Amino acid sequence: MQNQIYARWNKIVAALILTGTLVANAQATPLRFQSGAKPVPLLELYTSEGCSSCPAAEAWLGRLKDSPGLWRDFSPIALHVHYWDSPSWRDHWSAPEYTERQRSYAEAWHAANIYTPCFVLQGKEWSDWVLHRSVPATTGEDIGVLAVNSTNALLWQATFVPVKPADRRYEIHAALLAGGLDSEVRGGENEGRRLHHEFVVLDLIQIGMGDHRGVAHGKFILDPRRFPNEKTLAMTVWVTVAGEMTPLQSTGGWLTPPVPQ
């Protein structure tokens, strides 16, 4: 696994140097994001530019970028599914893997269908978002501390220290996010509309973690090549039991600060 990580890293570094974007995206000072011991819920939005009811959900999610609880009380991501794509309009940020992730949730819930917009809060379907100004307060017992750090915003080290060490393996998940994205839709249900997006997933990573004396360790690499020049970049990270989808703990933060609108 270690060799695979560094092979990916070498390819990314070579590509970024060739395109002149490595310096632009790397941070001059070390970055560290860390949760508390109480669970910080992962908030997922499954959305699409081809869905006429999605802009309202995305606007609700977008307002959370100014919330004082961002990454302290909740960690957001917006995954653009591909099943609304059509010959008349393809969502620029959609990917089949995001659709498959939503399908996996639906199977776990024994749901017959998947739909957009769909919010998932800490692994559970959350349908009353429209009644809330923000994400419901964190509840539950202390679970453990998740921390990630990097010296260049690309190669990251992660640790998870569970409150109650157990004989089980963990996986680290990381999502590279972009904000301040605008799109002129020229087809589909939103034809003629200008849509704005925040917390859009550009890269989604899942890596197994090793264990040393009850502390889980892992390394991962963010690949910012797809949108290297966006105004706002962020990252959300969460940990799960290996082979399971329900997040145990999450954290995250800005890689490049949001630009005032």
C-alpha positions in Angstrom: 0.0 0.0 0.0 2.9 2.3 0.9 4.4 1.8 -2.6 1.1 2.6 -4.3 0.7 5.8 -2.4 4.2 7.1 -3.3 3.8 5.9 -6.9 0.6 8.0 -7.1 2.4 10.9 -5.4 5.3 10.8 -7.9 2.9 10.9 -10.9 1.0 13.9 -9.4 4.1 15.8 -8.6 5.4 15.3 -12.1 2.2 16.4 -13.7 1.9 19.5 -11.4 5.4 20.6 -12.1 4.9 20.3 -15.8 1.7 22.4 -15.7 3.2 24.9 -13.2 0.5 24.5 -10.6 2.4 22.8 -7.7 3.5 26.1 -6.1 0.1 27.7 -6.6 -1.7 25.0 -4.7 0.8 24.0 -2.0 0.7 25.9 1.3 3.9 27.6 2.6 3.0 26.7 6.2 2.0 23.3 7.6 -1.7 22.5 7.8 -3.4 20.6 10.6 -7.1 19.8 11.0 -8.3 18.0 14.1 -11.6 17.0 15.6 -12.6 16.8 19.2 -13.5 13.6 20.9 -17.3 13.9 20.3 -18.5 12.8 16.9 -18.4 15.5 14.2 -21.1 14.4 11.7 -20.4 14.0 8.0 -23.0 15.8 5.9 -23.3 14.5 2.4 -25.5 16.0 -0.4 -26.1 14.0 -3.5 -27.0 16.4 -6.2 -27.0 17.1 -9.9 -27.1 20.1 -12.3 -29.7 18.0 -14.3 -32.2 18.0 -11.3 -34.6 21.0 -11.1 -35.1 20.5 -7.3 -31.4 20.4 -6.5 -30.5 24.2 -6.6 -32.5 24.8 -3.4 -30.6 22.1 -1.6 -27.3 23.4 -2.9 -28.2 26.9 -1.8 -29.0 25.6 1.7 -25.6 23.8 1.8 -23.7 26.8 0.4 -24.9 29.0 3.3 -23.1 26.7 5.7 -19.7 28.0 4.5 -20.2 31.0 6.8 -21.3 28.8 9.8 -19.1 29.0 12.9 -19.7 25.3 13.3 -18.1 24.4 10.0 -15.7 21.4 10.5 -16.1 21.9 14.3 -19.7 20.6 14.5 -20.2 19.1 11.0 -18.2 18.4 7.9 -19.9 18.9 4.5 -19.4 17.4 1.0 -21.5 17.7 -2.2 -21.3 14.7 -4.5 -22.6 15.2 -8.0 -24.2 12.0 -9.3 -24.2 11.1 -13.0 -27.6 9.5 -13.5 -29.2 12.8 -14.5 -26.6 13.4 -17.2 -28.0 13.4 -20.7 -27.0 14.3 -24.3 -28.4 17.8 -23.7 -26.4 18.4 -20.5 -23.6 16.7 -18.6 -22.9 17.9 -15.0 -19.2 18.9 -15.1 -18.6 17.5 -11.6 -20.5 14.3 -11.8 -18.9 10.9 -11.5 -20.2 7.3 -11.5 -18.4 6.5 -8.2 -20.5 9.1 -6.4 -23.6 7.4 -7.8 -22.3 4.0 -6.6 -21.7 5.5 -3.1 -25.4 6.7 -3.0 -26.5 3.2 -4.2 -24.6 1.6 -1.4 -26.4 3.7 1.2 -29.7 2.9 -0.4 -29.0 -0.8 -0.2 -28.1 -0.4 3.5 -31.4 1.4 4.1 -33.3 -1.2 2.0 -34.5 1.6 -0.2 -35.9 0.8 -3.6 -34.6 3.9 -5.3 -32.1 6.7 -5.2 -33.0 10.3 -5.8 -31.7 13.9 -5.7 -31.4 16.1 -3.7 -30.6 13.6 -1.0 -28.9 14.5 2.3 -27.1 11.9 4.3 -26.1 12.8 7.9 -23.7 10.6 9.6 -24.7 7.7 7.4 -28.4 8.1 7.7 -30.9 9.6 5.3 -31.8 13.2 6.4 -35.0 14.6 4.8 -36.0 17.5 7.1 -33.0 19.7 6.2 -35.3 22.4 4.9 -36.6 23.0 8.4 -33.1 23.7 9.8 -30.9 26.8 9.5 -27.9 24.6 10.2 -26.9 21.0 10.9 -28.4 19.5 14.1 -26.1 19.6 17.1 -23.6 16.8 17.7 -24.9 14.0 20.0 -23.5 10.8 21.3 -20.6 9.6 23.4 -17.0 10.5 22.8 -15.7 8.4 19.9 -12.1 9.5 19.4 -9.9 12.2 17.9 -9.1 12.4 14.2 -6.2 14.5 13.0 -4.6 15.1 9.6 -1.6 17.2 8.8 0.5 18.2 5.8 3.4 20.4 4.9 2.3 21.0 1.3 -1.5 20.5 1.2 -1.1 17.4 -1.1 0.6 14.6 0.9 -1.2 14.0 4.2 -0.7 12.0 7.4 -3.8 10.9 9.3 -4.2 9.5 12.8 -7.3 8.3 14.7 -7.1 7.8 18.4 -10.3 5.9 19.5 -11.6 6.5 23.0 -12.2 2.8 23.4 -9.5 0.9 21.5 -10.9 -2.2 19.8 -9.6 -5.0 17.8 -10.7 -3.7 14.4 -9.3 -2.0 11.4 -10.1 1.5 10.1 -10.2 3.3 6.8 -9.5 7.0 6.1 -11.6 8.8 3.5 -10.7 12.2 2.1 -12.6 14.5 -0.2 -10.9 17.4 -2.1 -13.6 20.2 -2.3 -14.0 23.2 -4.5 -16.3 26.2 -3.8 -17.3 29.4 -5.6 -18.1 27.4 -8.7 -20.6 28.8 -11.3 -22.1 27.1 -14.3 -24.4 28.3 -17.1 -26.6 25.3 -17.7 -27.5 24.8 -21.4 -29.7 21.7 -21.2 -31.8 19.5 -19.0 -34.2 20.5 -16.3 -32.2 23.6 -15.3 -31.6 24.9 -18.8 -31.0 28.6 -18.9 -30.1 28.9 -15.2 -26.9 30.0 -13.7 -26.0 27.6 -10.8 -23.7 28.2 -7.9 -21.9 25.3 -6.1 -20.0 25.0 -2.8 -18.2 22.0 -1.2 -18.1 20.1 -4.6 -16.1 16.9 -4.4 -13.3 16.9 -7.0 -11.4 13.8 -5.7 -12.5 11.1 -3.3 -9.9 8.8 -1.7 -10.3 5.8 0.5 -7.2 4.2 2.1 -6.8 1.5 4.7 -5.1 2.5 8.0 -2.5 0.7 10.0 -2.5 0.2 13.7 0.2 0.9 16.2 -0.6 0.5 19.9 -4.2 1.3 19.5 -3.7 4.3 17.2 -4.7 4.1 13.6 -2.3 5.7 11.1 -2.6 6.4 7.4 -1.3 8.4 4.5 -3.1 9.8 1.5 -2.6 12.2 -1.4 -4.9 14.9 -2.8 -4.9 15.3 -6.5 -5.8 19.0 -7.4 -5.1 18.7 -11.1 -8.7 18.7 -12.2 -9.4 22.2 -11.0 -6.1 23.7 -10.0 -7.0 27.3 -10.2 -10.3 27.5 -8.3 -10.7 30.4 -5.8 -11.6 28.1 -2.9 -10.3 24.7 -2.1 -11.1 22.7 1.1 -10.9 19.2 2.4 -13.2 17.0 4.4 -11.7 13.8 6.0 -13.5 11.1 7.9 -12.8 7.7 9.3 -14.8 4.5 9.3 -14.5 0.9 10.4 -12.9 -1.0 7.5 -15.6 -2.2 5.1 -18.3 0.0 6.6 -19.8 3.3 5.4 -21.0 4.9 8.6 -18.6 7.7 9.6 -17.1 7.5 13.1 -15.4 10.9 13.1 -14.6 13.7 10.7 -12.7 16.9 10.4 -11.5 19.3 7.6 -10.8 22.8 6.7 -9.8 25.4 4.1 -6.8 24.8 1.8 -7.3 28.1 0.2 -9.7 30.6 2.0 -13.0 31.4 0.4 -13.1 34.7 -1.5 -15.8 37.1 -0.3 -18.8 37.3 -2.7 
